[in-house]
Amino acid sequence: MNSIRVRLSITLILLLALVSLFVATFTYRRVLSETSDLFDYQLRQMALSLRAQVTLAPRIEVPPDQGDSDFIVQIWDLFGARVYFSRPGLPLINEAVLGYADLKLGGQDWRGYGLQTSQGVIEIAQPLRVRQRIARATALRLVMPLLLVLPIMVACVIWIVGRGLRPLRQLTSEVQRRDAGSLAPLAAADLPQEIAPLVAELNRLLTRLAGAFATQRDFIADAAHELRSPLTALRLQAQLLERASDETARGEAHGRLSAAIERATHLVQQLLTLARSEPRQQVLRREPLDLGAAAADAIRDSHPLAIAKAIDLSLEAEPGVTVRAERDGLHALLRNLVDNALRYTPAGGRVQVHTRGSADRAIVEVRDTGPGIPPEERERVFDRFYRRNAAVDVVRPEAQAEGTGLGLAIVKAVADRHGAAVRLGSAPGGGLCVEVSFLREL
């Protein structure tokens, strides 16, 4: 199971078990060693307590004890004669060994200690099995509580892990309760430091999604509103064509229908271009592009409109001006700049396109002889479907039908994606001058 809780619990339990086993083993061996040292110390103290009694010890073996003594006590005088033996029936120590020594008596292992005094030698021995039995019992009494408390520690580990992951489960539950339309930020109060960055990033993502959905809803609403008029005009022109009584009326109706179809087609194309130009998260596939050549392509696409309106469309391109941009995006920006200028320039006017470079910028500038835009309205013209109706009605009434209010919105969207700056100004003669400045590809 790929569960953080399970993996963390198993890891901590295994770690706890290994540490407990190590501590128990270390404690057990340590207690055995210290108990052995304690028994050795006991042997020595017994020998020291008997050194003043060597001359008083009888020269006969004492009768057997009623108890089960664990020790052998033997005393030799200076001439090597045994003057004391603690119990008959126990193995005899035939050779005195001074200090601590492991002895083999009666087929068993003994631990002995010999002490040299001025009157003789005292030898005390104890069976190793007795020492080991007592030592193991003592060690087990110390280790057993640790082994008994191990299940309690395991339960505590499981509880602590569950409690520690509770904020994550609460966050998961909160996300699961939401539907596709719930884009409000997640609660970010009292979160652990490990989860707070994740929640912050999720909230930023939700904010971006809410903005994107709002933009999409506004776009759909505006598009539906803007498409209503040309579609209604198409229906009316088709009805007029059907009702035309003679060839002259039929020809006029056919011309108006063709113009209405052209305007509707242009609006749909602009909507699609704007939808593709909206800011997205994908990385742009930029490449070095010649700005003058790109402007020439845009002019070539818009040339039929310039011919139809008898507009003088020209290009002045400084050679060697290169920008790093997405090919389709740059083409859409330049085509809409030229197309917007042509549509709002009266018949017989002039549209000039200039490209030039500076130390670190590549600039394209489009000037027209149209009505221009007052300074107080220049920020609003980047809004989708915004058209200067009052000015258009006075200067050129037919321009309202031709314009869609999307050209500069597309230019601004593409420029923002490329990190370019758009500036609106006045052209000589009162027209509009649009300048787009890119970072230059050197």
C-alpha positions in Angstrom: 0.0 0.0 0.0 1.4 3.4 -1.0 0.3 5.1 2.2 2.4 7.7 4.0 0.8 6.7 7.3 1.4 3.0 6.9 5.0 3.5 5.7 5.8 6.0 8.4 4.2 3.7 11.1 6.0 0.6 9.9 9.3 2.5 9.7 9.0 3.9 13.2 7.8 0.6 14.7 10.7 -1.2 13.2 13.1 1.5 14.4 11.5 1.3 17.8 11.8 -2.5 17.9 15.4 -2.4 16.8 16.3 0.2 19.3 14.5 -1.7 22.1 16.2 -4.9 21.1 19.6 -3.2 21.1 18.9 -1.5 24.5 17.6 -4.8 26.0 20.6 -6.8 24.7 23.1 -4.1 25.9 21.3 -3.9 29.3 21.2 -7.7 29.6 24.9 -8.1 28.9 25.8 -5.1 31.1 23.9 -6.5 34.0 25.5 -9.9 33.6 29.0 -8.3 33.6 28.2 -6.1 36.6 26.7 -9.0 38.5 29.8 -11.1 37.9 31.9 -8.2 39.1 29.7 -7.9 42.2 30.1 -11.6 42.9 33.9 -11.3 42.5 33.8 -8.4 44.9 31.8 -10.6 47.3 34.4 -13.4 47.1 37.2 -10.9 48.0 35.3 -9.4 50.9 34.6 -12.8 52.3 38.3 -13.7 52.1 39.3 -10.4 53.8 36.8 -11.0 56.6 38.4 -14.4 57.3 42.1 -13.4 57.3 42.1 -12.7 61.1 40.6 -16.1 61.8 43.3 -18.3 60.2 45.1 -19.1 63.5 41.7 -19.8 65.2 40.5 -22.2 62.6 40.2 -25.8 63.8 42.5 -28.4 62.2 39.5 -30.7 61.5 36.8 -30.5 58.9 33.6 -29.0 60.1 30.4 -31.0 60.0 28.0 -30.5 57.0 25.8 -27.4 57.0 22.0 -27.8 57.2 21.7 -25.3 54.4 22.7 -25.4 50.8 25.8 -23.3 50.8 27.1 -22.0 47.4 30.6 -21.3 48.6 33.6 -23.5 49.3 35.9 -22.0 51.9 39.3 -23.6 52.5 42.2 -22.3 54.7 45.8 -23.4 54.6 48.4 -22.5 57.2 52.0 -21.5 56.3 53.1 -25.1 56.2 50.4 -26.0 53.6 48.2 -27.9 55.9 44.4 -27.5 55.4 43.1 -26.0 58.7 39.5 -25.3 57.6 37.1 -26.7 55.1 33.6 -25.2 54.9 31.6 -28.4 54.0 32.4 -32.0 53.6 31.0 -33.5 50.4 32.0 -30.6 48.3 34.9 -30.7 45.9 38.3 -30.0 47.4 40.6 -27.4 46.2 43.9 -29.2 46.0 46.0 -26.2 45.0 45.7 -22.7 46.3 45.5 -20.0 43.5 46.1 -16.5 44.6 43.7 -13.8 43.1 40.8 -14.5 40.9 40.8 -17.7 38.9 38.4 -20.0 37.0 38.5 -23.5 38.5 37.4 -26.9 37.4 36.2 -28.9 40.5 34.1 -32.0 40.4 33.4 -31.7 36.7 31.9 -28.2 37.2 33.1 -24.7 36.6 33.8 -22.6 39.7 35.0 -19.1 40.3 37.6 -18.8 43.0 39.6 -16.2 44.9 42.8 -16.8 46.9 44.2 -14.4 49.5 47.7 -14.7 51.0 47.9 -13.6 54.6 50.8 -13.7 57.2 49.3 -16.9 58.8 48.4 -18.7 55.6 46.2 -18.8 52.5 42.4 -18.4 52.3 40.7 -19.8 49.2 37.0 -19.2 48.4 35.1 -20.6 45.4 31.6 -20.3 44.0 29.9 -22.3 41.2 29.6 -20.4 38.0 26.1 -21.9 37.3 24.8 -20.2 40.5 26.4 -16.9 39.6 25.0 -17.1 36.1 21.5 -18.1 37.3 21.3 -15.2 39.7 22.8 -12.8 37.0 20.3 -13.9 34.4 17.4 -13.5 36.7 18.5 -10.0 37.7 19.1 -9.0 34.1 15.7 -10.3 33.0 14.0 -8.4 35.8 15.6 -5.2 34.4 14.9 -6.0 30.7 11.3 -7.3 31.1 9.7 -3.9 31.8 11.2 -2.6 28.6 9.8 -5.6 26.6 6.4 -5.2 28.3 6.2 -1.5 27.5 7.1 -2.0 23.8 3.5 -2.7 22.7 2.5 0.5 24.5 5.2 2.5 22.6 4.0 0.9 19.3 0.4 2.0 20.1 1.7 5.5 20.9 3.7 5.6 17.6 0.5 4.7 15.6 -1.5 7.3 17.5 1.1 10.1 17.1 1.5 9.4 13.3 -2.3 9.4 12.9 -2.5 12.7 14.8 0.3 14.2 12.9 -1.3 13.4 9.6 -4.7 14.6 10.7 -4.3 18.1 9.0 -3.5 16.3 5.7 -6.6 14.1 6.0 -8.7 17.2 6.8 -7.3 19.0 3.8 -8.1 15.9 1.6 -11.6 15.8 3.0 -12.1 19.5 2.3 -11.0 19.1 -1.3 -13.1 16.0 -1.8 -16.2 17.8 -0.6 -15.8 20.5 -3.3 -17.3 20.4 -6.8 -15.9 21.8 -10.0 -17.4 25.2 -9.3 -15.9 25.6 -5.8 -12.7 27.6 -6.3 -12.6 29.5 -3.0 -9.2 29.3 -1.2 -8.6 26.5 1.2 -8.4 27.3 4.9 -4.7 28.1 5.7 -4.9 28.8 9.4 -3.0 26.7 12.0 -1.4 24.5 9.4 1.9 22.6 10.0 4.9 24.1 8.2 5.2 21.0 6.0 1.6 21.5 4.6 1.4 25.3 4.6 3.4 25.7 1.3 1.2 23.0 -0.4 -2.0 24.8 0.6 -0.5 28.2 -0.4 0.3 26.8 -3.9 -3.1 25.2 -4.1 -4.7 28.5 -3.2 -2.7 30.3 -5.8 -3.7 27.7 -8.4 -7.4 28.0 -7.4 -7.1 31.8 -7.7 -5.6 31.4 -11.2 -8.3 28.9 -12.2 -11.0 31.2 -10.8 -9.6 34.1 -12.9 -9.3 31.9 -16.0 -12.9 30.7 -15.6 -14.1 34.2 -15.0 -12.3 35.3 -18.1 -13.8 32.5 -20.0 -17.3 33.2 -18.8 -16.9 36.9 -19.7 -15.4 36.0 -23.1 -18.3 33.6 -23.9 -20.9 36.2 -22.7 -19.2 39.0 -24.7 -18.8 36.8 -27.8 -22.5 35.7 -27.6 -23.5 39.4 -27.3 -21.3 40.5 -30.2 -22.3 37.6 -32.5 -26.0 38.3 -32.0 -25.9 41.5 -34.1 -24.1 40.1 -37.2 -26.2 37.0 -37.1 -29.3 39.1 -36.9 -28.0 41.2 -39.7 -27.4 38.0 -41.8 -30.9 36.8 -41.2 -32.4 40.2 -42.2 -30.2 40.5 -45.3 -31.3 37.0 -46.3 -34.9 37.9 -45.9 -34.4 41.1 -47.9 -32.8 39.0 -50.7 -35.8 36.7 -50.8 -38.2 39.6 -51.0 -36.3 41.5 -53.7 -38.7 42.3 -56.5 -36.3 43.0 -59.3 -32.6 42.4 -60.3 -31.5 45.8 -59.0 -32.9 45.2 -55.5 -31.7 41.7 -55.6 -28.2 42.8 -56.4 -28.1 45.4 -53.6 -29.4 42.8 -51.1 -26.8 40.3 -52.3 -24.1 42.9 -51.8 -25.3 43.7 -48.3 -25.5 40.0 -47.5 -22.0 39.4 -48.7 -20.7 42.3 -46.6 -22.6 41.0 -43.5 -21.1 37.6 -44.1 -17.6 39.1 -44.4 -18.1 41.0 -41.1 -19.4 37.9 -39.3 -16.5 35.9 -40.7 -14.0 38.5 -39.5 -15.5 38.6 -36.1 -15.3 34.8 -35.7 -11.7 34.9 -36.8 -10.9 37.6 -34.3 -12.6 35.6 -31.5 -10.6 32.5 -32.4 -7.4 34.6 -32.5 -8.1 36.2 -29.1 -8.9 32.8 -27.6 -5.5 31.5 -28.8 -3.8 34.7 -27.5 -5.1 34.5 -24.0 -2.3 34.0 -21.4 -1.7 30.3 -20.9 0.7 28.2 -18.8 2.4 26.5 -21.7 6.0 27.5 -22.4 6.1 29.6 -25.6 8.2 28.0 -28.4 10.2 31.1 -29.2 12.6 31.4 -32.1 14.7 34.2 -33.6 12.5 36.0 -36.1 13.2 39.0 -38.4 10.8 41.7 -37.4 10.8 43.4 -40.8 10.0 40.1 -42.6 7.2 39.3 -40.1 5.7 42.8 -40.7 5.9 42.2 -44.5 3.9 39.0 -44.1 1.2 40.8 -42.1 1.0 43.5 -44.7 0.6 40.9 -47.4 -2.3 39.4 -45.6 -4.1 42.7 -45.2 -3.2 44.1 -48.7 -6.7 43.2 -50.2 -8.4 45.4 -47.6 -6.0 48.2 -48.4 -6.8 47.9 -52.1 -10.5 47.8 -51.5 -10.4 51.0 -49.5 -7.7 52.7 -51.6 -5.4 53.1 -48.6 -1.7 53.7 -49.1 -0.1 50.9 -47.1 3.7 51.1 -46.8 6.5 49.4 -44.9 9.9 50.9 -43.8 11.9 48.1 -42.2 15.4 48.5 -40.7 17.4 45.4 -41.7 18.8 43.0 -39.1 16.2 43.7 -36.4 15.5 40.3 -34.8 13.2 39.3 -32.0 12.8 36.0 -30.1 9.1 35.2 -30.4 6.5 32.6 -31.2 6.0 32.7 -34.9 2.2 32.5 -35.0 1.8 34.9 -32.1 4.0 37.5 -33.6 2.1 37.2 -36.9 -1.2 37.6 -35.2 0.0 40.7 -33.4 1.3 42.4 -36.5 -1.6 41.4 -38.7 -4.1 42.8 -36.1 -2.1 46.0 -35.8 -2.2 46.6 -39.6 -5.8 45.3 -39.9 -7.0 47.6 -37.1 -5.4 50.6 -38.7 -6.9 49.8 -42.1 -10.4 49.3 -40.8 -10.4 52.6 -38.9 -8.7 54.6 -41.6 -11.1 56.4 -44.0 -10.9 55.5 -47.7 -8.0 57.1 -49.5 -6.0 57.4 -46.2 -2.5 56.2 -45.4 -1.1 53.5 -43.1 2.6 53.3 -42.4 4.5 50.4 -40.7 8.0 51.0 -39.4 10.4 48.5 -37.8 13.6 49.6 -36.1 16.0 48.5 -33.4 17.8 50.1 -30.5 20.5 48.9 -28.2 18.3 46.3 -26.5 14.8 46.8 -28.0 13.1 45.9 -31.3 10.2 48.2 -32.1 7.4 48.0 -34.6 5.3 51.1 -35.1 2.0 51.5 -37.1 0.7 54.9 -38.0 -2.6 55.7 -39.6 -4.6 58.7 -40.7 -7.8 57.7 -38.9 -9.7 59.4 -36.2 -7.2 58.6 -33.5 -8.0 57.9 -29.8 -8.1 60.6 -27.1 -5.6 60.1 -24.3 -8.4 59.5 -21.7 -9.7 56.5 -23.7 -6.4 54.8 -24.6 -6.4 52.4 -21.7 -9.9 51.2 -22.4 -9.4 50.3 -26.0 -7.4 47.3 -24.9 -10.7 45.9 -23.4 -12.4 43.3 -25.5 -15.3 44.5 -27.7 -14.7 48.2 -26.7 -15.3 50.6 -29.6 -15.3 54.4 -29.6 -18.9 54.7 -30.9 -19.3 58.4 -30.5 -16.1 59.3 -32.4 -16.7 56.7 -35.1 -20.2 58.0 -35.7 -18.9 61.5 -36.3 -15.8 60.8 -38.3 -16.8 57.6 -40.2 -20.1 56.0 -39.4 -19.4 52.9 -41.4 -16.4 52.0 -39.2 -18.6 50.9 -36.4 -19.9 48.1 -38.6 -16.4 47.1 -39.7 -14.6 47.1 -36.3 -15.0 44.3 -33.8 -13.3 45.8 -30.8 -10.9 42.9 -30.6 -7.9 44.0 -32.6 -6.0 45.9 -29.9 -7.2 43.3 -27.3 -5.4 40.7 -29.3 -2.3 42.9 -29.7 -2.2 43.4 -25.9 -2.7 39.7 -25.1 0.1 38.6 -27.5 2.4 41.4 -26.3 1.9 40.4 -22.6 2.7 36.7 -23.4 6.0 37.9 -25.0 6.9 40.5 -22.3 6.5 43.3 -24.9 5.2 46.8 -24.1 2.4 48.4 -26.1 2.1 52.2 -26.2 -0.6 54.3 -27.9 0.1 57.8 -29.2 -0.9 60.4 -31.7 0.4 60.1 -35.3 1.2 63.2 -37.3 -2.1 64.5 -38.7 -4.2 63.4 -35.8 -4.3 59.6 -36.5 -3.3 56.8 -34.1 0.3 55.6 -33.6 0.7 52.1 -32.0 4.2 51.2 -30.8 5.1 47.7 -29.7 8.5 47.2 -28.1 10.2 43.7 -27.8 13.4 42.7 -26.1 15.8 42.4 -29.0 17.5 39.2 -30.0 21.2 40.2 -30.5 
